[in-house]
Amino acid sequence: MTGMSRETGQALDEAAHISQSIRDILTTPVGSRLMRRTYGSLLPELIDQPANPANRLRLMAAAVMAIIQWEPRVTISNVSLQLAMDGTATIDLTATRRGGQRSGNRLNISVPIQ
């Protein structure tokens, strides 16, 4: 066991715990945590901006910067943004685990952004 599920309280393996952590980082607005004001990402602030190439780049950069700052167990190797016609957005990440027994293993993580 590496962590605990925030929904069920059940044990999570390291990969599932990292995915849960990245989802939490990306969906938490910077400034919303009382005792950790710098925690989170700028994605919630940027997501309602126009879907032009410049803002797509801002969204991807905000995701990578937040993960670099708050999730030391991974290195991001690829990030993409999927925008659907119904207004939903998803950040797709490819990361490599750092340290530990499974160092070097790849993780593919998709995070829906609202």
Residue frames as a rotation matrix with the C-alpha (Angstrom) as fourth column:
MET 1
0.576 0.817 0.000 0.00
0.817 -0.576 0.000 0.00
0.000 0.000 -1.000 0.00
THR 2
-0.578 -0.749 0.324 1.24
0.752 -0.643 -0.144 3.47
0.317 0.160 0.935 -0.90
GLY 3
-0.936 0.296 0.192 -1.80
-0.328 -0.929 -0.170 5.61
0.128 -0.222 0.967 -0.32
MET 4
-0.583 0.811 0.047 -5.51
0.491 0.398 -0.775 5.78
-0.647 -0.428 -0.630 0.29
SER 5
-0.512 0.519 0.684 -8.42
0.712 -0.188 0.676 6.47
0.480 0.834 -0.274 -2.04
ARG 6
-0.987 0.153 0.058 -10.07
-0.162 -0.869 -0.467 9.80
-0.021 -0.470 0.882 -1.30
GLU 7
-0.273 0.945 -0.178 -13.49
-0.756 -0.097 0.647 8.35
0.595 0.311 0.741 -2.29
THR 8
0.515 0.543 -0.663 -13.52
-0.187 0.826 0.531 4.91
0.837 -0.149 0.527 -0.66
GLY 9
0.522 -0.407 0.749 -10.71
-0.846 -0.139 0.514 4.91
-0.105 -0.903 -0.417 1.91
GLN 10
0.953 -0.173 0.249 -9.33
0.193 0.980 -0.059 1.73
-0.233 0.104 0.967 0.34
ALA 11
0.118 -0.991 -0.064 -5.62
0.096 -0.052 0.994 1.12
-0.988 -0.123 0.089 -0.18
LEU 12
0.955 0.075 -0.288 -4.11
-0.264 -0.233 -0.936 2.28
-0.137 0.970 -0.203 -3.48
ASP 13
0.402 -0.879 0.256 -0.97
0.878 0.449 0.166 1.08
-0.261 0.159 0.952 -5.20
GLU 14
-0.328 -0.655 -0.681 1.65
0.459 -0.740 0.491 3.68
-0.826 -0.151 0.543 -6.09
ALA 15
-0.893 -0.022 0.450 0.46
0.437 -0.279 0.855 4.25
0.107 0.960 0.259 -9.68
ALA 16
0.055 0.991 0.122 -3.15
0.791 -0.118 0.601 4.82
0.610 0.064 -0.790 -8.61
HIS 17
0.387 0.038 -0.921 -2.02
0.795 -0.520 0.312 7.10
-0.467 -0.853 -0.231 -5.80
ILE 18
-0.705 -0.670 -0.234 0.10
0.401 -0.649 0.647 9.18
-0.585 0.362 0.726 -8.19
SER 19
-0.644 0.542 0.540 -2.86
0.552 -0.159 0.818 9.47
0.529 0.825 -0.197 -10.59
GLN 20
0.404 0.820 -0.404 -5.13
0.874 -0.217 0.434 10.58
0.268 -0.529 -0.805 -7.75
SER 21
0.033 -0.501 -0.865 -2.54
0.668 -0.633 0.392 13.12
-0.743 -0.591 0.314 -6.62
ILE 22
-0.903 -0.385 0.192 -2.13
0.384 -0.519 0.764 14.59
-0.194 0.763 0.616 -10.12
ARG 23
-0.202 0.910 0.362 -5.91
0.716 -0.116 0.689 14.89
0.669 0.398 -0.628 -10.53
ASP 24
0.507 0.382 -0.773 -6.09
0.846 -0.394 0.359 16.73
-0.168 -0.836 -0.523 -7.21
ILE 25
-0.401 -0.751 -0.525 -3.24
0.537 -0.657 0.530 19.08
-0.742 -0.069 0.666 -8.14
LEU 26
-0.912 -0.044 0.408 -4.68
0.394 -0.369 0.842 19.96
0.114 0.928 0.354 -11.55
THR 27
-0.109 0.969 0.222 -8.27
0.618 -0.109 0.779 20.49
0.779 0.222 -0.587 -10.38
THR 28
0.313 0.151 -0.938 -7.43
0.903 -0.353 0.245 22.58
-0.294 -0.923 -0.247 -7.29
PRO 29
0.701 -0.049 0.712 -7.35
0.340 -0.854 -0.394 26.33
0.627 0.518 -0.582 -7.98
VAL 30
-0.453 -0.881 -0.139 -4.22
0.671 -0.234 -0.704 28.10
0.587 -0.412 0.697 -6.72
GLY 31
-0.796 0.071 0.601 -5.13
-0.345 -0.868 -0.356 30.07
0.497 -0.491 0.716 -3.60
SER 32
0.179 0.982 -0.053 -8.04
-0.535 0.143 0.832 27.86
0.825 -0.121 0.552 -2.55
ARG 33
0.290 -0.146 -0.946 -6.21
0.636 0.768 0.076 25.83
0.715 -0.624 0.315 0.13
LEU 34
0.938 0.237 0.255 -6.19
-0.006 -0.720 0.694 27.69
0.348 -0.652 -0.674 3.41
MET 35
0.722 -0.686 0.093 -2.89
-0.126 0.001 0.992 26.44
-0.680 -0.728 -0.086 4.82
ARG 36
-0.311 -0.807 0.502 -1.16
0.508 0.305 0.805 25.95
-0.803 0.505 0.315 1.44
ARG 37
0.390 0.599 -0.700 -2.11
-0.136 -0.714 -0.687 28.90
-0.911 0.362 -0.197 -0.76
THR 38
-0.186 -0.538 -0.822 0.33
-0.895 -0.253 0.368 28.05
-0.406 0.804 -0.435 -3.55
TYR 39
-0.687 -0.035 0.726 -0.94
0.049 0.994 0.094 24.46
-0.725 0.100 -0.681 -3.95
GLY 40
0.380 0.880 0.287 -2.85
0.292 0.180 -0.939 23.58
-0.878 0.440 -0.188 -7.13
SER 41
-0.568 -0.515 0.642 -2.76
0.760 -0.030 0.649 24.78
-0.315 0.857 0.409 -10.71
LEU 42
-0.691 0.273 -0.669 -3.97
-0.330 -0.943 -0.044 27.60
-0.643 0.190 0.742 -12.91
LEU 43
-0.936 0.317 0.154 -6.11
0.311 0.540 0.782 25.23
0.165 0.780 -0.604 -15.02
PRO 44
-0.145 0.960 -0.238 -9.41
0.948 0.066 -0.313 26.15
-0.285 -0.271 -0.919 -13.32
GLU 45
0.039 0.085 -0.996 -8.70
0.093 -0.992 -0.081 29.82
-0.995 -0.090 -0.046 -14.07
LEU 46
-0.670 -0.471 -0.574 -7.64
-0.487 -0.304 0.819 29.23
-0.560 0.828 -0.025 -17.68
ILE 47
-0.748 0.295 0.594 -10.20
0.468 0.869 0.159 26.64
-0.470 0.397 -0.788 -18.77
ASP 48
0.290 0.957 -0.022 -12.94
0.691 -0.225 -0.687 29.17
-0.663 0.184 -0.726 -19.59
GLN 49
-0.163 -0.429 -0.889 -10.70
-0.371 -0.808 0.458 31.21
-0.914 0.405 -0.028 -21.88
PRO 50
0.598 0.404 -0.692 -11.06
-0.770 0.047 -0.637 30.97
-0.225 0.913 0.339 -25.68
ALA 51
0.596 -0.318 0.737 -9.89
0.182 0.948 0.262 27.69
-0.782 -0.022 0.623 -27.23
ASN 52
0.880 -0.373 -0.293 -7.23
-0.434 -0.385 -0.814 29.32
0.191 0.844 -0.501 -29.39
PRO 53
0.529 -0.722 -0.445 -3.70
0.356 0.666 -0.656 27.92
0.770 0.189 0.609 -29.86
ALA 54
-0.345 -0.696 0.630 -2.14
-0.309 -0.549 -0.776 30.36
0.886 -0.462 -0.026 -27.38
ASN 55
0.115 0.448 0.887 -4.52
-0.985 -0.065 0.160 29.40
0.129 -0.892 0.434 -24.60
ARG 56
0.922 0.132 -0.363 -4.13
-0.139 0.990 0.005 25.68
0.360 0.046 0.932 -25.35
LEU 57
0.053 -0.986 -0.158 -0.39
0.269 0.166 -0.949 26.16
0.962 0.007 0.274 -24.81
ARG 58
-0.354 -0.111 0.928 -1.07
-0.725 -0.594 -0.348 28.06
0.590 -0.797 0.130 -21.55
LEU 59
0.645 0.682 0.345 -3.26
-0.755 0.498 0.426 25.20
0.118 -0.535 0.837 -20.30
MET 60
0.779 -0.405 -0.479 -0.66
0.257 0.902 -0.346 22.54
0.572 0.147 0.807 -21.08
ALA 61
-0.254 -0.920 0.298 2.14
0.053 -0.321 -0.946 24.63
0.966 -0.225 0.131 -19.54
ALA 62
-0.042 0.324 0.945 0.07
-0.910 -0.403 0.098 25.26
0.413 -0.856 0.312 -16.39
ALA 63
0.916 0.390 -0.092 -0.48
-0.337 0.874 0.350 21.51
0.217 -0.289 0.932 -16.02
VAL 64
0.436 -0.828 -0.353 3.21
0.471 0.544 -0.695 20.68
0.767 0.137 0.627 -16.38
MET 65
-0.353 -0.604 0.714 4.36
-0.275 -0.663 -0.697 23.46
0.894 -0.442 0.067 -14.05
ALA 66
0.325 0.553 0.767 1.94
-0.909 -0.040 0.414 22.40
0.260 -0.832 0.490 -11.30
ILE 67
0.968 0.029 -0.250 2.98
0.007 0.990 0.139 18.76
0.252 -0.136 0.958 -11.54
ILE 68
0.091 -0.996 -0.005 6.68
0.321 0.035 -0.947 19.67
0.943 0.085 0.322 -11.49
GLN 69
-0.342 -0.223 0.913 6.10
-0.611 -0.685 -0.396 21.70
0.714 -0.693 0.098 -8.34
TRP 70
0.035 0.545 0.837 3.80
-0.999 0.046 0.012 19.35
-0.033 -0.837 0.546 -6.42
GLU 71
0.926 0.295 0.238 4.39
-0.296 0.955 -0.031 15.76
-0.237 -0.042 0.971 -7.58
PRO 72
0.136 -0.985 -0.103 8.06
-0.947 -0.160 0.280 14.76
-0.293 0.060 -0.954 -7.18
ARG 73
-0.008 -0.123 0.992 7.39
-0.170 0.978 0.120 11.07
-0.985 -0.167 -0.028 -7.94
VAL 74
0.489 0.245 0.837 7.06
0.715 0.436 -0.546 11.63
-0.499 0.866 0.038 -11.71
THR 75
-0.621 -0.555 -0.553 8.69
-0.029 -0.689 0.724 13.32
-0.783 0.466 0.412 -14.68
ILE 76
0.505 0.859 -0.081 6.31
-0.045 -0.068 -0.997 14.48
-0.862 0.507 0.004 -17.41
SER 77
-0.590 -0.728 0.349 7.31
0.299 0.204 0.932 13.41
-0.750 0.654 0.097 -20.91
ASN 78
-0.843 0.376 0.386 4.17
0.333 -0.201 0.921 14.31
0.423 0.905 0.044 -22.87
VAL 79
-0.521 0.752 -0.404 1.05
0.288 -0.291 -0.912 16.41
-0.804 -0.591 -0.065 -22.34
SER 80
-0.882 0.321 0.344 -1.89
0.272 -0.248 0.930 17.03
0.384 0.914 0.132 -24.62
LEU 81
-0.683 0.710 -0.172 -5.21
-0.265 -0.460 -0.847 18.82
-0.680 -0.533 0.503 -24.32
GLN 82
-0.795 0.530 0.295 -8.40
0.567 0.475 0.673 17.36
0.217 0.702 -0.678 -25.78
LEU 83
-0.730 0.627 -0.272 -11.33
-0.401 -0.715 -0.572 19.75
-0.553 -0.309 0.774 -26.25
ALA 84
-0.669 0.581 0.463 -14.69
0.705 0.693 0.150 18.25
-0.234 0.427 -0.874 -27.16
MET 85
-0.678 0.477 0.559 -17.60
0.183 -0.626 0.758 19.95
0.712 0.616 0.337 -28.90
ASP 86
0.366 0.868 -0.336 -19.75
0.571 0.075 0.817 19.56
0.735 -0.491 -0.468 -25.77
GLY 87
0.584 -0.173 0.793 -17.39
-0.437 -0.890 0.128 21.86
0.684 -0.421 -0.595 -23.85
THR 88
0.951 -0.280 0.130 -15.49
0.032 0.508 0.861 19.21
-0.307 -0.815 0.492 -21.92
ALA 89
0.446 -0.883 -0.146 -11.72
-0.716 -0.254 -0.650 19.22
0.537 0.394 -0.746 -21.71
THR 90
0.975 -0.218 0.046 -9.25
0.154 0.808 0.569 16.51
-0.162 -0.547 0.821 -20.79
ILE 91
0.325 -0.944 -0.065 -5.55
-0.946 -0.323 -0.038 16.73
0.014 0.073 -0.997 -20.07
ASP 92
0.986 -0.104 -0.134 -3.72
0.089 0.989 -0.115 13.56
0.145 0.102 0.984 -21.14
LEU 93
0.445 -0.864 0.235 -0.30
-0.890 -0.398 0.223 13.03
-0.099 -0.309 -0.946 -19.59
THR 94
0.742 -0.414 -0.528 2.50
0.263 0.903 -0.339 10.55
0.617 0.113 0.779 -20.05
ALA 95
0.568 -0.531 0.629 4.82
-0.807 -0.511 0.298 10.45
0.163 -0.677 -0.718 -17.08
THR 96
0.141 -0.614 -0.776 7.80
0.062 0.788 -0.612 8.40
0.988 0.038 0.150 -15.94
ARG 97
0.964 0.234 -0.124 8.05
0.115 0.052 0.992 7.35
0.239 -0.971 0.023 -12.32
ARG 98
0.105 -0.946 0.308 11.10
-0.413 -0.323 -0.851 8.55
0.905 -0.037 -0.425 -10.40
GLY 99
-0.560 -0.460 0.689 12.68
-0.803 0.098 -0.588 6.73
0.203 -0.882 -0.425 -7.49
GLY 100
0.180 0.652 0.737 11.42
-0.812 0.522 -0.263 3.65
-0.556 -0.551 0.623 -5.72
GLN 101
-0.246 -0.246 0.938 11.14
0.033 0.965 0.262 0.09
-0.969 0.095 -0.229 -6.94
ARG 102
0.315 0.493 0.811 9.28
0.806 0.312 -0.503 0.94
-0.501 0.812 -0.299 -10.14
SER 103
0.101 -0.381 -0.919 11.49
-0.193 -0.914 0.357 3.82
-0.976 0.141 -0.165 -11.22
GLY 104
-0.843 -0.446 -0.302 11.34
-0.326 -0.025 0.945 4.29
-0.429 0.895 -0.125 -14.98
ASN 105
-0.525 0.735 0.429 7.83
0.787 0.611 -0.084 2.85
-0.324 0.293 -0.899 -15.42
ARG 106
-0.932 0.249 0.265 5.49
-0.040 -0.794 0.607 4.91
0.361 0.555 0.750 -17.59
LEU 107
-0.479 0.846 -0.234 2.09
0.554 0.085 -0.828 6.15
-0.681 -0.526 -0.510 -16.47
ASN 108
-0.778 0.380 0.500 -0.69
0.293 -0.484 0.824 7.38
0.556 0.788 0.265 -18.74
ILE 109
-0.572 0.544 -0.614 -3.08
0.632 -0.185 -0.753 9.68
-0.523 -0.819 -0.237 -16.90
SER 110
-0.502 0.517 0.693 -6.21
0.460 -0.519 0.721 11.43
0.732 0.681 0.023 -18.16
VAL 111
-0.694 0.251 -0.675 -7.68
0.575 -0.371 -0.729 14.24
-0.433 -0.894 0.113 -16.08
PRO 112
0.034 0.770 0.637 -11.08
0.872 -0.334 0.358 15.74
0.489 0.543 -0.683 -16.98
ILE 113
-0.888 -0.337 -0.313 -11.05
0.440 -0.820 -0.366 19.50
-0.133 -0.463 0.877 -16.39
GLN 114
0.086 0.984 0.156 -14.27
0.980 -0.112 0.163 21.40
0.178 0.139 -0.974 -15.60
